[in-house]
Amino acid sequence: MRISCERVAVTQMRKHIAWYLKGFRNSKELKNKTNTVDKKEMAEEILDDYLNII
């Protein structure tokens, strides 16, 4: 059950991430990366890496 709930949450999170990133530099590449994640930790890592670059 927990994995199923996480999958649903991550799917919804991906939509919100894409919306929040609109207009950011290199956001297309970042959105492509975040749209492939299936675990929240992966999304956090991608976003942390991006924040360290800008």
ZAMIZA-104749 format. One record per atom (N, C-alpha, C, O): residue in three letters; atom name; y, x, z. Coordinates in pm, 1 decimal. Each point is the difference from the previous one (the first is absolute). Layout:
// ZAMIZA-104749
NODE  resn  name         Y         X         Z
NODE   ALA    CA         Y         X         Z
...
//
This chain:
// ZAMIZA-104749
NODE  resn  name         Y         X         Z
NODE   MET     N    -119.5      82.9       0.0
NODE   MET    CA     119.5     -82.9       0.0
NODE   MET     C     125.0      86.8       0.0
NODE   MET     O      95.5     -29.0     -72.1
NODE   ARG     N     -94.9     134.8     152.0
NODE   ARG    CA     118.5      86.0       9.4
NODE   ARG     C      33.8      62.1    -134.3
NODE   ARG     O     117.4       7.2     -36.4
NODE   ILE     N    -218.5      38.1     -38.8
NODE   ILE    CA      24.2      61.9    -129.7
NODE   ILE     C      58.6    -102.7     -95.9
NODE   ILE     O      91.5      31.6     -76.1
NODE   SER     N    -141.9    -151.3      78.6
NODE   SER    CA      51.0    -104.9     -87.0
NODE   SER     C     145.3     -30.7      32.1
NODE   SER     O      81.0     -16.3     -91.2
NODE   CYS     N     -46.5       8.0     219.0
NODE   CYS    CA     137.7     -27.4      41.1
NODE   CYS     C      91.5     114.3     -42.5
NODE   CYS     O     112.2     -23.1     -45.2
NODE   GLU     N    -159.8     145.3      59.6
NODE   GLU    CA      81.5     115.1     -40.0
NODE   GLU     C      23.4      -1.5    -150.7
NODE   GLU     O     109.8      30.8     -46.2
NODE   ARG     N    -211.7     -66.1     -29.7
NODE   ARG    CA      14.2      -4.6    -145.9
NODE   ARG     C     107.1    -101.3     -40.6
NODE   ARG     O      82.0      27.7     -87.5
NODE   VAL     N     -82.8    -143.3     150.1
NODE   VAL    CA     100.5    -102.5     -29.1
NODE   VAL     C     139.1      49.5      39.2
NODE   VAL     O      96.2     -17.1     -75.0
NODE   ALA     N     -86.4      77.9     191.7
NODE   ALA    CA     129.3      50.6      47.5
NODE   ALA     C      53.1     109.2     -91.2
NODE   ALA     O     119.2       2.3     -30.7
NODE   VAL     N    -205.2      87.4     -12.6
NODE   VAL    CA      43.8     109.3     -88.0
NODE   VAL     C      45.0     -55.8    -134.6
NODE   VAL     O      98.1      48.0     -56.8
NODE   THR     N    -167.1    -146.9       6.1
NODE   THR    CA      40.6     -61.7    -126.7
NODE   THR     C     139.2     -59.2      11.6
NODE   THR     O      82.3      17.7     -89.9
NODE   GLN     N     -55.0     -86.7     197.7
NODE   GLN    CA     132.6     -57.1      21.1
NODE   GLN     C     103.6     109.4      22.6
NODE   GLN     O     113.1     -10.0     -47.7
NODE   MET     N    -151.5     113.7     120.0
NODE   MET    CA      90.4     111.8      27.3
NODE   MET     C      42.1      67.3    -130.5
NODE   MET     O     116.0      38.5     -14.8
NODE   ARG     N    -208.0     -24.2     -79.0
NODE   ARG    CA      32.3      64.4    -128.2
NODE   ARG     C     110.0     -75.3     -72.2
NODE   ARG     O      88.3      62.0     -59.4
NODE   LYS     N     -91.9    -194.4      63.3
NODE   LYS    CA     104.5     -79.3     -64.6
NODE   LYS     C     135.9      25.4      64.8
NODE   LYS     O     101.2      13.4     -68.7
NODE   HIS     N    -100.5      -7.0     200.3
NODE   HIS    CA     125.6      23.1      71.5
NODE   HIS     C      51.9     141.0     -23.4
NODE   HIS     O     120.6      19.4     -15.9
NODE   ILE     N    -208.5      78.4      13.4
NODE   ILE    CA      40.9     137.8     -25.2
NODE   ILE     C      67.6       9.3    -136.0
NODE   ILE     O     106.2      61.0     -12.1
NODE   ALA     N    -166.1    -120.7     -90.0
NODE   ALA    CA      58.0       3.8    -134.3
NODE   ALA     C     139.7     -62.0      -0.2
NODE   ALA     O      90.8      51.9     -64.9
NODE   TRP     N     -73.9    -159.9     135.3
NODE   TRP    CA     130.1     -66.2       5.1
NODE   TRP     C     103.0      87.8      72.6
NODE   TRP     O     113.2      13.2     -46.6
NODE   TYR     N    -150.4      45.3     157.7
NODE   TYR    CA      91.9      83.9      76.7
NODE   TYR     C      39.7     126.6     -74.3
NODE   TYR     O     110.0      51.6      19.9
NODE   LEU     N    -198.3      -0.9    -105.2
NODE   LEU    CA      26.5     125.2     -70.3
NODE   LEU     C      86.9     -17.6    -123.8
NODE   LEU     O      41.0      98.6     -61.2
NODE   LYS     N     -13.0    -220.9      24.2
NODE   LYS    CA      78.8     -25.8    -120.2
NODE   LYS     C     133.0      75.0       7.9
NODE   LYS     O      76.0     -14.9      95.6
NODE   GLY     N     -50.2      95.6    -198.0
NODE   GLY    CA     125.5      73.5      -7.1
NODE   GLY     C      -5.4     140.5      58.2
NODE   GLY     O      93.3      77.9     -19.6
NODE   PHE     N    -200.2     -43.5      90.8
NODE   PHE    CA     -13.3     134.4      53.7
NODE   PHE     C     -34.9      97.3    -112.2
NODE   PHE     O     -63.8     -37.0     -98.6
NODE   ARG     N     106.3     160.8     115.2
NODE   ARG    CA     -30.2     104.6     -96.1
NODE   ARG     C    -152.0      20.5      -4.6
NODE   ARG     O     -65.8       5.8     103.9
NODE   ASN     N      11.7       4.9    -224.9
NODE   ASN    CA    -144.4      17.6     -23.5
NODE   ASN     C     -83.4    -113.8      58.0
NODE   ASN     O    -116.5      19.9      34.3
NODE   SER     N     174.5    -137.3     -23.2
NODE   SER    CA     -73.5    -110.8      61.8
NODE   SER     C    -116.7     -47.7     -85.7
NODE   SER     O     -98.6     -51.3      52.9
NODE   LYS     N     108.7      67.5    -183.7
NODE   LYS    CA    -110.0     -44.8     -86.3
NODE   LYS     C    -128.2      76.2      34.0
NODE   LYS     O    -106.2     -60.5      14.8
NODE   GLU     N     115.8     191.0      -2.7
NODE   GLU    CA    -115.4      82.1      34.2
NODE   GLU     C     -53.0     -36.3     139.4
NODE   GLU     O    -120.9     -10.4      21.0
NODE   LEU     N     212.6      -8.4      72.2
NODE   LEU    CA     -38.3     -34.3     136.1
NODE   LEU     C     -67.7    -136.7       6.0
NODE   LEU     O     -99.3     -16.9      70.7
NODE   LYS     N     152.3     -80.1    -144.1
NODE   LYS    CA     -61.4    -133.2      -4.1
NODE   LYS     C    -139.4       6.1     -60.8
NODE   LYS     O     -91.6     -67.8      46.4
NODE   ASN     N      75.8     149.8    -151.0
NODE   ASN    CA    -132.6      14.7     -61.0
NODE   ASN     C     -99.8      55.8     100.5
NODE   ASN     O    -115.1     -43.5       4.0
NODE   LYS     N     158.2     138.9      76.8
NODE   LYS    CA     -89.0      57.8     100.9
NODE   LYS     C     -34.3    -102.1     108.3
NODE   LYS     O    -116.4     -14.8      37.2
NODE   THR     N     217.7     -55.6      13.3
NODE   THR    CA     -25.3     -93.6     109.5
NODE   THR     C     -79.5    -122.2     -45.5
NODE   THR     O     -67.2     -63.6      81.1
NODE   ASN     N      74.1      30.7    -208.6
NODE   ASN    CA     -74.0    -116.1     -50.1
NODE   ASN     C    -149.2      26.5     -13.9
NODE   ASN     O     -76.3     -91.3     -31.7
NODE   THR     N      33.9     214.4      54.8
NODE   THR    CA    -142.4      31.5     -11.0
NODE   THR     C     -67.2      16.5     135.8
NODE   THR     O    -121.8      16.5       6.9
NODE   VAL     N     198.9     -20.8     100.7
NODE   VAL    CA     -58.0      23.6     132.6
NODE   VAL     C     -77.2    -122.8      48.3
NODE   VAL     O      28.9    -113.5     -38.1
NODE   ASP     N    -127.3     140.0     122.7
NODE   ASP    CA     -75.6    -110.7      58.9
NODE   ASP     C      -9.6      13.1     151.8
NODE   ASP     O     -69.6     -77.3      66.0
NODE   LYS     N     140.6     176.5     -11.6
NODE   LYS    CA       6.0      17.0     145.4
NODE   LYS     C     144.1      30.2      39.3
NODE   LYS     O      71.8      69.9     -71.4
NODE   LYS     N     -31.5    -122.9     184.2
NODE   LYS    CA     138.7      16.2      42.8
NODE   LYS     C      35.4     146.0      23.2
NODE   LYS     O     113.7      40.4     -24.5
NODE   GLU     N    -208.1      38.5      70.8
NODE   GLU    CA      25.4     141.5      24.7
NODE   GLU     C      35.3      73.4    -129.6
NODE   GLU     O      82.6      91.3      -0.1
NODE   MET     N    -145.2    -131.6    -108.4
NODE   MET    CA      29.9      62.0    -129.5
NODE   MET     C     142.9     -31.9     -42.2
NODE   MET     O      71.3      87.5     -49.1
NODE   ALA     N     -29.7    -211.1      67.7
NODE   ALA    CA     137.1     -39.3     -34.0
NODE   ALA     C     100.4      74.5      86.4
NODE   ALA     O     103.0      46.0     -49.2
NODE   GLU     N    -133.1     -34.0     178.1
NODE   GLU    CA      89.5      72.2      90.3
NODE   GLU     C      15.0     145.4     -42.9
NODE   GLU     O     110.2      54.8       2.8
NODE   GLU     N    -219.3       6.7     -42.0
NODE   GLU    CA       3.8     140.2     -42.1
NODE   GLU     C      84.9      17.4    -125.6
NODE   GLU     O      79.9      93.3      -8.4
NODE   ILE     N     -96.5    -181.4     -88.0
NODE   ILE    CA      77.2       6.7    -124.4
NODE   ILE     C     148.8     -17.3      29.6
NODE   ILE     O      83.2      74.0     -52.5
NODE   LEU     N     -50.2    -171.7     136.6
NODE   LEU    CA     140.3     -25.2      32.9
NODE   LEU     C      59.3     113.7      82.0
NODE   LEU     O     115.4      37.1     -21.2
NODE   ASP     N    -192.0      18.9     114.4
NODE   ASP    CA      46.7     115.0      77.2
NODE   ASP     C      29.2     119.3     -89.8
NODE   ASP     O     101.6      67.5      16.5
NODE   ASP     N    -191.4     -41.6    -112.0
NODE   ASP    CA      21.2     109.9     -93.5
NODE   ASP     C     128.0     -20.8     -79.6
NODE   ASP     O      76.5      94.1     -20.8
NODE   TYR     N     -53.2    -217.0     -23.7
NODE   TYR    CA     120.7     -30.1     -76.0
NODE   TYR     C     124.3      21.5      85.4
NODE   TYR     O      98.1      57.9     -46.7
NODE   LEU     N    -101.5    -103.5     170.1
NODE   LEU    CA     116.3      15.9      88.2
NODE   LEU     C      30.3     145.9      29.2
NODE   LEU     O     116.0      36.5      19.4
NODE   ASN     N    -217.6      46.3     -16.0
NODE   ASN    CA      21.2     142.8      22.1
NODE   ASN     C      63.7      67.7    -120.6
NODE   ASN     O      64.9     103.7      13.4
NODE   ILE     N     -83.5    -162.7    -131.6
NODE   ILE    CA      57.6      56.5    -122.1
NODE   ILE     C     147.7     -36.3     -13.8
NODE   ILE     O      80.9      83.4     -40.8
NODE   ILE     N     -45.4    -208.1      74.9
NODE   ILE    CA     140.0     -40.6     -21.5
NODE   ILE     C      91.1      41.0     109.0
NODE   ILE     O     119.7     -27.9      -5.9
//
